[in-house]
Amino acid sequence: CTCLLLDTDRALVLLEEYCKKLKKPEEQQLKKAIRKVMGIFKSSLFQALLDGFTKKATRHGIISHPSLPAAVAYDVLGCPKA
């Protein structure tokens, strides 16, 4: 799904922007953890699982559009949802 890819890309951009702001020594552990999450978002396994979840949830009327990766990034970063 194109929407799924766009949301994942948007989440990755948000996480990358946040990582760039983490410069203090005490923030490096958080930066490392965020980079791990980014690696997971980029993985083919995550994409396949998310695609399957999205198709099933949409089919059952649970969600109307795939926005899970961006929602996770917004929640983690405390950003207002756009």
PyMOL Python script that loads the backbone (N, CA, C, O; Angstrom):
from pymol import cmd

cmd.read_pdbstr("""\
ATOM      1  N   CYS A   1       0.840  -1.200   0.000  1.00  0.00           N
ATOM      2  CA  CYS A   1       0.000   0.000   0.000  1.00  0.00           C
ATOM      3  C   CYS A   1       0.877   1.252   0.000  1.00  0.00           C
ATOM      4  O   CYS A   1       1.788   1.373   0.818  1.00  0.00           O
ATOM      5  N   THR A   2       0.610   2.160  -0.892  1.00  0.00           N
ATOM      6  CA  THR A   2       1.391   3.380  -1.002  1.00  0.00           C
ATOM      7  C   THR A   2       1.271   4.226   0.260  1.00  0.00           C
ATOM      8  O   THR A   2       2.250   4.837   0.690  1.00  0.00           O
ATOM      9  N   CYS A   3       0.081   4.269   0.858  1.00  0.00           N
ATOM     10  CA  CYS A   3      -0.118   5.044   2.088  1.00  0.00           C
ATOM     11  C   CYS A   3       0.775   4.516   3.197  1.00  0.00           C
ATOM     12  O   CYS A   3       1.359   5.286   3.960  1.00  0.00           O
ATOM     13  N   LEU A   4       0.874   3.215   3.277  1.00  0.00           N
ATOM     14  CA  LEU A   4       1.708   2.585   4.295  1.00  0.00           C
ATOM     15  C   LEU A   4       3.154   3.018   4.151  1.00  0.00           C
ATOM     16  O   LEU A   4       3.804   3.367   5.136  1.00  0.00           O
ATOM     17  N   LEU A   5       3.661   2.996   2.924  1.00  0.00           N
ATOM     18  CA  LEU A   5       5.046   3.397   2.679  1.00  0.00           C
ATOM     19  C   LEU A   5       5.257   4.869   3.009  1.00  0.00           C
ATOM     20  O   LEU A   5       6.287   5.240   3.572  1.00  0.00           O
ATOM     21  N   LEU A   6       4.292   5.701   2.664  1.00  0.00           N
ATOM     22  CA  LEU A   6       4.417   7.125   2.952  1.00  0.00           C
ATOM     23  C   LEU A   6       4.417   7.384   4.446  1.00  0.00           C
ATOM     24  O   LEU A   6       5.186   8.219   4.923  1.00  0.00           O
ATOM     25  N   ASP A   7       3.570   6.688   5.198  1.00  0.00           N
ATOM     26  CA  ASP A   7       3.536   6.868   6.648  1.00  0.00           C
ATOM     27  C   ASP A   7       4.826   6.389   7.293  1.00  0.00           C
ATOM     28  O   ASP A   7       5.334   7.022   8.218  1.00  0.00           O
ATOM     29  N   THR A   8       5.353   5.280   6.811  1.00  0.00           N
ATOM     30  CA  THR A   8       6.616   4.783   7.338  1.00  0.00           C
ATOM     31  C   THR A   8       7.729   5.772   7.038  1.00  0.00           C
ATOM     32  O   THR A   8       8.560   6.059   7.900  1.00  0.00           O
ATOM     33  N   ASP A   9       7.748   6.285   5.835  1.00  0.00           N
ATOM     34  CA  ASP A   9       8.754   7.285   5.471  1.00  0.00           C
ATOM     35  C   ASP A   9       8.633   8.531   6.330  1.00  0.00           C
ATOM     36  O   ASP A   9       9.641   9.094   6.758  1.00  0.00           O
ATOM     37  N   ARG A  10       7.410   8.961   6.584  1.00  0.00           N
ATOM     38  CA  ARG A  10       7.189  10.149   7.415  1.00  0.00           C
ATOM     39  C   ARG A  10       7.666   9.902   8.843  1.00  0.00           C
ATOM     40  O   ARG A  10       8.271  10.778   9.462  1.00  0.00           O
ATOM     41  N   ALA A  11       7.391   8.710   9.360  1.00  0.00           N
ATOM     42  CA  ALA A  11       7.855   8.356  10.707  1.00  0.00           C
ATOM     43  C   ALA A  11       9.377   8.355  10.765  1.00  0.00           C
ATOM     44  O   ALA A  11       9.965   8.844  11.729  1.00  0.00           O
ATOM     45  N   LEU A  12      10.013   7.809   9.737  1.00  0.00           N
ATOM     46  CA  LEU A  12      11.477   7.768   9.700  1.00  0.00           C
ATOM     47  C   LEU A  12      12.070   9.174   9.643  1.00  0.00           C
ATOM     48  O   LEU A  12      13.080   9.449  10.291  1.00  0.00           O
ATOM     49  N   VAL A  13      11.453  10.054   8.879  1.00  0.00           N
ATOM     50  CA  VAL A  13      11.925  11.440   8.797  1.00  0.00           C
ATOM     51  C   VAL A  13      11.819  12.116  10.161  1.00  0.00           C
ATOM     52  O   VAL A  13      12.751  12.795  10.593  1.00  0.00           O
ATOM     53  N   LEU A  14      10.687  11.934  10.838  1.00  0.00           N
ATOM     54  CA  LEU A  14      10.491  12.523  12.164  1.00  0.00           C
ATOM     55  C   LEU A  14      11.523  12.003  13.166  1.00  0.00           C
ATOM     56  O   LEU A  14      12.090  12.770  13.944  1.00  0.00           O
ATOM     57  N   LEU A  15      11.755  10.706  13.135  1.00  0.00           N
ATOM     58  CA  LEU A  15      12.724  10.115  14.057  1.00  0.00           C
ATOM     59  C   LEU A  15      14.135  10.594  13.745  1.00  0.00           C
ATOM     60  O   LEU A  15      14.910  10.862  14.663  1.00  0.00           O
ATOM     61  N   GLU A  16      14.478  10.704  12.481  1.00  0.00           N
ATOM     62  CA  GLU A  16      15.812  11.186  12.088  1.00  0.00           C
ATOM     63  C   GLU A  16      16.012  12.635  12.538  1.00  0.00           C
ATOM     64  O   GLU A  16      17.077  12.984  13.047  1.00  0.00           O
ATOM     65  N   GLU A  17      15.005  13.468  12.354  1.00  0.00           N
ATOM     66  CA  GLU A  17      15.094  14.869  12.792  1.00  0.00           C
ATOM     67  C   GLU A  17      15.302  14.946  14.306  1.00  0.00           C
ATOM     68  O   GLU A  17      16.094  15.752  14.795  1.00  0.00           O
ATOM     69  N   TYR A  18      14.586  14.104  15.032  1.00  0.00           N
ATOM     70  CA  TYR A  18      14.720  14.095  16.485  1.00  0.00           C
ATOM     71  C   TYR A  18      16.117  13.634  16.893  1.00  0.00           C
ATOM     72  O   TYR A  18      16.717  14.199  17.807  1.00  0.00           O
ATOM     73  N   CYS A  19      16.633  12.614  16.219  1.00  0.00           N
ATOM     74  CA  CYS A  19      17.981  12.097  16.529  1.00  0.00           C
ATOM     75  C   CYS A  19      19.043  13.176  16.346  1.00  0.00           C
ATOM     76  O   CYS A  19      20.001  13.255  17.116  1.00  0.00           O
ATOM     77  N   LYS A  20      18.866  13.994  15.334  1.00  0.00           N
ATOM     78  CA  LYS A  20      19.848  15.057  15.075  1.00  0.00           C
ATOM     79  C   LYS A  20      19.916  16.058  16.235  1.00  0.00           C
ATOM     80  O   LYS A  20      20.941  16.714  16.422  1.00  0.00           O
ATOM     81  N   LYS A  21      18.854  16.177  17.000  1.00  0.00           N
ATOM     82  CA  LYS A  21      18.808  17.105  18.123  1.00  0.00           C
ATOM     83  C   LYS A  21      19.456  16.528  19.380  1.00  0.00           C
ATOM     84  O   LYS A  21      19.740  17.263  20.326  1.00  0.00           O
ATOM     85  N   LEU A  22      19.688  15.224  19.391  1.00  0.00           N
ATOM     86  CA  LEU A  22      20.240  14.559  20.572  1.00  0.00           C
ATOM     87  C   LEU A  22      21.766  14.618  20.518  1.00  0.00           C
ATOM     88  O   LEU A  22      22.402  13.793  19.863  1.00  0.00           O
ATOM     89  N   LYS A  23      22.342  15.590  21.204  1.00  0.00           N
ATOM     90  CA  LYS A  23      23.782  15.808  21.152  1.00  0.00           C
ATOM     91  C   LYS A  23      24.477  15.612  22.498  1.00  0.00           C
ATOM     92  O   LYS A  23      25.681  15.357  22.539  1.00  0.00           O
ATOM     93  N   LYS A  24      23.739  15.727  23.587  1.00  0.00           N
ATOM     94  CA  LYS A  24      24.334  15.608  24.913  1.00  0.00           C
ATOM     95  C   LYS A  24      24.732  14.162  25.186  1.00  0.00           C
ATOM     96  O   LYS A  24      24.082  13.238  24.696  1.00  0.00           O
ATOM     97  N   PRO A  25      25.795  13.960  25.964  1.00  0.00           N
ATOM     98  CA  PRO A  25      26.233  12.589  26.284  1.00  0.00           C
ATOM     99  C   PRO A  25      25.127  11.737  26.907  1.00  0.00           C
ATOM    100  O   PRO A  25      25.019  10.547  26.612  1.00  0.00           O
ATOM    101  N   GLU A  26      24.313  12.339  27.761  1.00  0.00           N
ATOM    102  CA  GLU A  26      23.256  11.574  28.426  1.00  0.00           C
ATOM    103  C   GLU A  26      22.096  11.221  27.478  1.00  0.00           C
ATOM    104  O   GLU A  26      21.218  10.436  27.837  1.00  0.00           O
ATOM    105  N   GLU A  27      22.098  11.795  26.284  1.00  0.00           N
ATOM    106  CA  GLU A  27      21.050  11.509  25.303  1.00  0.00           C
ATOM    107  C   GLU A  27      21.464  10.419  24.304  1.00  0.00           C
ATOM    108  O   GLU A  27      20.658  10.003  23.472  1.00  0.00           O
ATOM    109  N   GLN A  28      22.690   9.968  24.383  1.00  0.00           N
ATOM    110  CA  GLN A  28      23.196   9.017  23.394  1.00  0.00           C
ATOM    111  C   GLN A  28      22.535   7.651  23.484  1.00  0.00           C
ATOM    112  O   GLN A  28      22.371   6.976  22.467  1.00  0.00           O
ATOM    113  N   GLN A  29      22.156   7.236  24.679  1.00  0.00           N
ATOM    114  CA  GLN A  29      21.455   5.962  24.813  1.00  0.00           C
ATOM    115  C   GLN A  29      20.085   6.034  24.136  1.00  0.00           C
ATOM    116  O   GLN A  29      19.670   5.090  23.463  1.00  0.00           O
ATOM    117  N   LEU A  30      19.388   7.153  24.317  1.00  0.00           N
ATOM    118  CA  LEU A  30      18.102   7.364  23.660  1.00  0.00           C
ATOM    119  C   LEU A  30      18.292   7.384  22.146  1.00  0.00           C
ATOM    120  O   LEU A  30      17.509   6.782  21.411  1.00  0.00           O
ATOM    121  N   LYS A  31      19.320   8.069  21.684  1.00  0.00           N
ATOM    122  CA  LYS A  31      19.612   8.142  20.251  1.00  0.00           C
ATOM    123  C   LYS A  31      19.840   6.741  19.677  1.00  0.00           C
ATOM    124  O   LYS A  31      19.355   6.421  18.592  1.00  0.00           O
ATOM    125  N   LYS A  32      20.571   5.925  20.401  1.00  0.00           N
ATOM    126  CA  LYS A  32      20.843   4.555  19.969  1.00  0.00           C
ATOM    127  C   LYS A  32      19.541   3.757  19.879  1.00  0.00           C
ATOM    128  O   LYS A  32      19.340   3.004  18.927  1.00  0.00           O
ATOM    129  N   ALA A  33      18.667   3.918  20.857  1.00  0.00           N
ATOM    130  CA  ALA A  33      17.389   3.209  20.869  1.00  0.00           C
ATOM    131  C   ALA A  33      16.507   3.657  19.696  1.00  0.00           C
ATOM    132  O   ALA A  33      15.855   2.831  19.057  1.00  0.00           O
ATOM    133  N   ILE A  34      16.490   4.939  19.422  1.00  0.00           N
ATOM    134  CA  ILE A  34      15.693   5.456  18.306  1.00  0.00           C
ATOM    135  C   ILE A  34      16.226   4.916  16.990  1.00  0.00           C
ATOM    136  O   ILE A  34      15.450   4.571  16.099  1.00  0.00           O
ATOM    137  N   ARG A  35      17.533   4.842  16.862  1.00  0.00           N
ATOM    138  CA  ARG A  35      18.139   4.284  15.632  1.00  0.00           C
ATOM    139  C   ARG A  35      17.742   2.812  15.460  1.00  0.00           C
ATOM    140  O   ARG A  35      17.549   2.354  14.334  1.00  0.00           O
ATOM    141  N   LYS A  36      17.619   2.075  16.560  1.00  0.00           N
ATOM    142  CA  LYS A  36      17.161   0.685  16.479  1.00  0.00           C
ATOM    143  C   LYS A  36      15.732   0.637  15.952  1.00  0.00           C
ATOM    144  O   LYS A  36      15.404  -0.186  15.097  1.00  0.00           O
ATOM    145  N   VAL A  37      14.886   1.522  16.467  1.00  0.00           N
ATOM    146  CA  VAL A  37      13.496   1.584  15.997  1.00  0.00           C
ATOM    147  C   VAL A  37      13.466   1.913  14.510  1.00  0.00           C
ATOM    148  O   VAL A  37      12.685   1.333  13.755  1.00  0.00           O
ATOM    149  N   MET A  38      14.312   2.837  14.095  1.00  0.00           N
ATOM    150  CA  MET A  38      14.372   3.194  12.682  1.00  0.00           C
ATOM    151  C   MET A  38      14.779   1.990  11.833  1.00  0.00           C
ATOM    152  O   MET A  38      14.243   1.780  10.745  1.00  0.00           O
ATOM    153  N   GLY A  39      15.717   1.213  12.331  1.00  0.00           N
ATOM    154  CA  GLY A  39      16.135   0.006  11.625  1.00  0.00           C
ATOM    155  C   GLY A  39      14.988  -0.985  11.489  1.00  0.00           C
ATOM    156  O   GLY A  39      14.835  -1.638  10.457  1.00  0.00           O
ATOM    157  N   ILE A  40      14.190  -1.087  12.539  1.00  0.00           N
ATOM    158  CA  ILE A  40      13.019  -1.975  12.497  1.00  0.00           C
ATOM    159  C   ILE A  40      12.016  -1.470  11.466  1.00  0.00           C
ATOM    160  O   ILE A  40      11.495  -2.255  10.674  1.00  0.00           O
ATOM    161  N   PHE A  41      11.741  -0.160  11.469  1.00  0.00           N
ATOM    162  CA  PHE A  41      10.806   0.407  10.492  1.00  0.00           C
ATOM    163  C   PHE A  41      11.269   0.146   9.061  1.00  0.00           C
ATOM    164  O   PHE A  41      10.446  -0.032   8.162  1.00  0.00           O
ATOM    165  N   LYS A  42      12.580   0.125   8.850  1.00  0.00           N
ATOM    166  CA  LYS A  42      13.132  -0.079   7.506  1.00  0.00           C
ATOM    167  C   LYS A  42      13.175  -1.550   7.100  1.00  0.00           C
ATOM    168  O   LYS A  42      13.363  -1.863   5.924  1.00  0.00           O
ATOM    169  N   SER A  43      13.004  -2.441   8.053  1.00  0.00           N
ATOM    170  CA  SER A  43      13.149  -3.868   7.760  1.00  0.00           C
ATOM    171  C   SER A  43      11.990  -4.389   6.911  1.00  0.00           C
ATOM    172  O   SER A  43      10.856  -3.921   7.016  1.00  0.00           O
ATOM    173  N   SER A  44      12.307  -5.366   6.073  1.00  0.00           N
ATOM    174  CA  SER A  44      11.276  -5.971   5.230  1.00  0.00           C
ATOM    175  C   SER A  44      10.279  -6.760   6.079  1.00  0.00           C
ATOM    176  O   SER A  44       9.101  -6.844   5.731  1.00  0.00           O
ATOM    177  N   LEU A  45      10.737  -7.332   7.182  1.00  0.00           N
ATOM    178  CA  LEU A  45       9.828  -8.060   8.066  1.00  0.00           C
ATOM    179  C   LEU A  45       8.778  -7.117   8.647  1.00  0.00           C
ATOM    180  O   LEU A  45       7.590  -7.440   8.639  1.00  0.00           O
ATOM    181  N   PHE A  46       9.198  -5.956   9.153  1.00  0.00           N
ATOM    182  CA  PHE A  46       8.253  -4.986   9.705  1.00  0.00           C
ATOM    183  C   PHE A  46       7.260  -4.545   8.640  1.00  0.00           C
ATOM    184  O   PHE A  46       6.058  -4.469   8.895  1.00  0.00           O
ATOM    185  N   GLN A  47       7.764  -4.255   7.451  1.00  0.00           N
ATOM    186  CA  GLN A  47       6.890  -3.811   6.368  1.00  0.00           C
ATOM    187  C   GLN A  47       5.853  -4.881   6.032  1.00  0.00           C
ATOM    188  O   GLN A  47       4.681  -4.569   5.819  1.00  0.00           O
ATOM    189  N   ALA A  48       6.283  -6.135   5.986  1.00  0.00           N
ATOM    190  CA  ALA A  48       5.358  -7.223   5.677  1.00  0.00           C
ATOM    191  C   ALA A  48       4.315  -7.398   6.781  1.00  0.00           C
ATOM    192  O   ALA A  48       3.130  -7.574   6.499  1.00  0.00           O
ATOM    193  N   LEU A  49       4.757  -7.348   8.029  1.00  0.00           N
ATOM    194  CA  LEU A  49       3.821  -7.484   9.147  1.00  0.00           C
ATOM    195  C   LEU A  49       2.828  -6.336   9.186  1.00  0.00           C
ATOM    196  O   LEU A  49       1.633  -6.547   9.397  1.00  0.00           O
ATOM    197  N   LEU A  50       3.319  -5.131   8.985  1.00  0.00           N
ATOM    198  CA  LEU A  50       2.457  -3.956   9.013  1.00  0.00           C
ATOM    199  C   LEU A  50       1.462  -3.983   7.855  1.00  0.00           C
ATOM    200  O   LEU A  50       0.297  -3.622   8.016  1.00  0.00           O
ATOM    201  N   ASP A  51       1.932  -4.409   6.701  1.00  0.00           N
ATOM    202  CA  ASP A  51       1.056  -4.504   5.544  1.00  0.00           C
ATOM    203  C   ASP A  51      -0.055  -5.516   5.801  1.00  0.00           C
ATOM    204  O   ASP A  51      -1.220  -5.261   5.496  1.00  0.00           O
ATOM    205  N   GLY A  52       0.312  -6.661   6.362  1.00  0.00           N
ATOM    206  CA  GLY A  52      -0.690  -7.676   6.681  1.00  0.00           C
ATOM    207  C   GLY A  52      -1.684  -7.184   7.715  1.00  0.00           C
ATOM    208  O   GLY A  52      -2.888  -7.395   7.571  1.00  0.00           O
ATOM    209  N   PHE A  53      -1.188  -6.526   8.761  1.00  0.00           N
ATOM    210  CA  PHE A  53      -2.054  -5.967   9.799  1.00  0.00           C
ATOM    211  C   PHE A  53      -3.005  -4.937   9.197  1.00  0.00           C
ATOM    212  O   PHE A  53      -4.203  -4.942   9.482  1.00  0.00           O
ATOM    213  N   THR A  54      -2.465  -4.065   8.371  1.00  0.00           N
ATOM    214  CA  THR A  54      -3.267  -2.990   7.785  1.00  0.00           C
ATOM    215  C   THR A  54      -4.372  -3.549   6.899  1.00  0.00           C
ATOM    216  O   THR A  54      -5.520  -3.108   6.966  1.00  0.00           O
ATOM    217  N   LYS A  55      -4.015  -4.520   6.073  1.00  0.00           N
ATOM    218  CA  LYS A  55      -5.023  -5.118   5.185  1.00  0.00           C
ATOM    219  C   LYS A  55      -6.132  -5.793   5.994  1.00  0.00           C
ATOM    220  O   LYS A  55      -7.314  -5.642   5.686  1.00  0.00           O
ATOM    221  N   LYS A  56      -5.744  -6.533   7.022  1.00  0.00           N
ATOM    222  CA  LYS A  56      -6.723  -7.236   7.846  1.00  0.00           C
ATOM    223  C   LYS A  56      -7.591  -6.247   8.623  1.00  0.00           C
ATOM    224  O   LYS A  56      -8.812  -6.401   8.671  1.00  0.00           O
ATOM    225  N   ALA A  57      -6.983  -5.250   9.222  1.00  0.00           N
ATOM    226  CA  ALA A  57      -7.734  -4.264  10.009  1.00  0.00           C
ATOM    227  C   ALA A  57      -8.671  -3.455   9.127  1.00  0.00           C
ATOM    228  O   ALA A  57      -9.800  -3.163   9.521  1.00  0.00           O
ATOM    229  N   THR A  58      -8.208  -3.093   7.939  1.00  0.00           N
ATOM    230  CA  THR A  58      -9.042  -2.333   7.012  1.00  0.00           C
ATOM    231  C   THR A  58     -10.228  -3.182   6.561  1.00  0.00           C
ATOM    232  O   THR A  58     -11.358  -2.700   6.478  1.00  0.00           O
ATOM    233  N   ARG A  59      -9.952  -4.449   6.274  1.00  0.00           N
ATOM    234  CA  ARG A  59     -10.999  -5.375   5.825  1.00  0.00           C
ATOM    235  C   ARG A  59     -12.075  -5.542   6.904  1.00  0.00           C
ATOM    236  O   ARG A  59     -13.254  -5.700   6.585  1.00  0.00           O
ATOM    237  N   HIS A  60     -11.673  -5.509   8.168  1.00  0.00           N
ATOM    238  CA  HIS A  60     -12.617  -5.679   9.272  1.00  0.00           C
ATOM    239  C   HIS A  60     -13.171  -4.347   9.786  1.00  0.00           C
ATOM    240  O   HIS A  60     -13.922  -4.320  10.762  1.00  0.00           O
ATOM    241  N   GLY A  61     -12.804  -3.255   9.135  1.00  0.00           N
ATOM    242  CA  GLY A  61     -13.332  -1.951   9.511  1.00  0.00           C
ATOM    243  C   GLY A  61     -12.733  -1.367  10.774  1.00  0.00           C
ATOM    244  O   GLY A  61     -13.288  -0.427  11.343  1.00  0.00           O
ATOM    245  N   ILE A  62     -11.599  -1.913  11.226  1.00  0.00           N
ATOM    246  CA  ILE A  62     -10.980  -1.418  12.454  1.00  0.00           C
ATOM    247  C   ILE A  62     -10.293  -0.078  12.209  1.00  0.00           C
ATOM    248  O   ILE A  62     -10.370   0.828  13.039  1.00  0.00           O
ATOM    249  N   ILE A  63      -9.624   0.041  11.067  1.00  0.00           N
ATOM    250  CA  ILE A  63      -8.996   1.308  10.701  1.00  0.00           C
ATOM    251  C   ILE A  63      -9.376   1.647   9.275  1.00  0.00           C
ATOM    252  O   ILE A  63      -9.639   0.758   8.466  1.00  0.00           O
ATOM    253  N   SER A  64      -9.403   2.920   8.970  1.00  0.00           N
ATOM    254  CA  SER A  64      -9.788   3.332   7.623  1.00  0.00           C
ATOM    255  C   SER A  64      -8.575   3.665   6.765  1.00  0.00           C
ATOM    256  O   SER A  64      -8.683   3.744   5.541  1.00  0.00           O
ATOM    257  N   HIS A  65      -7.407   3.862   7.405  1.00  0.00           N
ATOM    258  CA  HIS A  65      -6.185   4.113   6.644  1.00  0.00           C
ATOM    259  C   HIS A  65      -4.978   3.704   7.476  1.00  0.00           C
ATOM    260  O   HIS A  65      -5.008   3.787   8.704  1.00  0.00           O
ATOM    261  N   PRO A  66      -3.910   3.262   6.806  1.00  0.00           N
ATOM    262  CA  PRO A  66      -2.727   2.798   7.536  1.00  0.00           C
ATOM    263  C   PRO A  66      -1.867   3.963   8.016  1.00  0.00           C
ATOM    264  O   PRO A  66      -1.239   4.647   7.208  1.00  0.00           O
ATOM    265  N   SER A  67      -1.840   4.187   9.309  1.00  0.00           N
ATOM    266  CA  SER A  67      -1.057   5.301   9.829  1.00  0.00           C
ATOM    267  C   SER A  67      -0.257   4.913  11.064  1.00  0.00           C
ATOM    268  O   SER A  67       0.187   5.786  11.809  1.00  0.00           O
ATOM    269  N   LEU A  68      -0.069   3.625  11.291  1.00  0.00           N
ATOM    270  CA  LEU A  68       0.593   3.160  12.502  1.00  0.00           C
ATOM    271  C   LEU A  68       2.019   3.686  12.664  1.00  0.00           C
ATOM    272  O   LEU A  68       2.333   4.188  13.743  1.00  0.00           O
ATOM    273  N   PRO A  69       2.909   3.603  11.658  1.00  0.00           N
ATOM    274  CA  PRO A  69       4.279   4.082  11.882  1.00  0.00           C
ATOM    275  C   PRO A  69       4.343   5.565  12.240  1.00  0.00           C
ATOM    276  O   PRO A  69       5.068   5.948  13.159  1.00  0.00           O
ATOM    277  N   ALA A  70       3.607   6.387  11.539  1.00  0.00           N
ATOM    278  CA  ALA A  70       3.626   7.819  11.836  1.00  0.00           C
ATOM    279  C   ALA A  70       3.033   8.091  13.209  1.00  0.00           C
ATOM    280  O   ALA A  70       3.543   8.938  13.942  1.00  0.00           O
ATOM    281  N   ALA A  71       1.977   7.396  13.565  1.00  0.00           N
ATOM    282  CA  ALA A  71       1.367   7.578  14.884  1.00  0.00           C
ATOM    283  C   ALA A  71       2.350   7.227  15.987  1.00  0.00           C
ATOM    284  O   ALA A  71       2.436   7.929  16.995  1.00  0.00           O
ATOM    285  N   VAL A  72       3.096   6.138  15.798  1.00  0.00           N
ATOM    286  CA  VAL A  72       4.110   5.750  16.782  1.00  0.00           C
ATOM    287  C   VAL A  72       5.167   6.846  16.900  1.00  0.00           C
ATOM    288  O   VAL A  72       5.535   7.236  18.008  1.00  0.00           O
ATOM    289  N   ALA A  73       5.651   7.339  15.774  1.00  0.00           N
ATOM    290  CA  ALA A  73       6.674   8.390  15.797  1.00  0.00           C
ATOM    291  C   ALA A  73       6.138   9.649  16.471  1.00  0.00           C
ATOM    292  O   ALA A  73       6.832  10.253  17.289  1.00  0.00           O
ATOM    293  N   TYR A  74       4.919  10.049  16.140  1.00  0.00           N
ATOM    294  CA  TYR A  74       4.333  11.235  16.770  1.00  0.00           C
ATOM    295  C   TYR A  74       4.231  11.053  18.276  1.00  0.00           C
ATOM    296  O   TYR A  74       4.557  11.965  19.036  1.00  0.00           O
ATOM    297  N   ASP A  75       3.780   9.883  18.709  1.00  0.00           N
ATOM    298  CA  ASP A  75       3.632   9.617  20.151  1.00  0.00           C
ATOM    299  C   ASP A  75       4.979   9.625  20.848  1.00  0.00           C
ATOM    300  O   ASP A  75       5.121  10.216  21.918  1.00  0.00           O
ATOM    301  N   VAL A  76       5.975   8.973  20.250  1.00  0.00           N
ATOM    302  CA  VAL A  76       7.310   8.920  20.848  1.00  0.00           C
ATOM    303  C   VAL A  76       7.902  10.310  20.980  1.00  0.00           C
ATOM    304  O   VAL A  76       8.523  10.635  21.992  1.00  0.00           O
ATOM    305  N   LEU A  77       7.708  11.134  19.953  1.00  0.00           N
ATOM    306  CA  LEU A  77       8.304  12.467  19.924  1.00  0.00           C
ATOM    307  C   LEU A  77       7.432  13.522  20.598  1.00  0.00           C
ATOM    308  O   LEU A  77       7.871  14.656  20.791  1.00  0.00           O
ATOM    309  N   GLY A  78       6.220  13.164  20.953  1.00  0.00           N
ATOM    310  CA  GLY A  78       5.322  14.125  21.582  1.00  0.00           C
ATOM    311  C   GLY A  78       4.866  15.216  20.638  1.00  0.00           C
ATOM    312  O   GLY A  78       4.564  16.331  21.063  1.00  0.00           O
ATOM    313  N   CYS A  79       4.817  14.894  19.351  1.00  0.00           N
ATOM    314  CA  CYS A  79       4.402  15.878  18.346  1.00  0.00           C
ATOM    315  C   CYS A  79       2.891  15.883  18.212  1.00  0.00           C
ATOM    316  O   CYS A  79       2.238  14.860  18.421  1.00  0.00           O
ATOM    317  N   PRO A  80       2.334  17.039  17.863  1.00  0.00           N
ATOM    318  CA  PRO A  80       0.897  17.046  17.550  1.00  0.00           C
ATOM    319  C   PRO A  80       0.689  16.276  16.267  1.00  0.00           C
ATOM    320  O   PRO A  80       1.510  16.355  15.353  1.00  0.00           O
ATOM    321  N   LYS A  81      -0.398  15.531  16.186  1.00  0.00           N
ATOM    322  CA  LYS A  81      -0.679  14.761  14.969  1.00  0.00           C
ATOM    323  C   LYS A  81      -1.151  15.688  13.865  1.00  0.00           C
ATOM    324  O   LYS A  81      -2.050  16.507  14.051  1.00  0.00           O
ATOM    325  N   ALA A  82      -0.521  15.536  12.716  1.00  0.00           N
ATOM    326  CA  ALA A  82      -0.862  16.408  11.577  1.00  0.00           C
ATOM    327  C   ALA A  82      -1.957  15.799  10.753  1.00  0.00           C
ATOM    328  O   ALA A  82      -2.378  16.385   9.755  1.00  0.00           O
TER     329      ALA A  82
END
""", "prot")
cmd.dss("prot")
cmd.show_as("cartoon", "prot")
cmd.util.cbc("prot")
cmd.orient("prot")
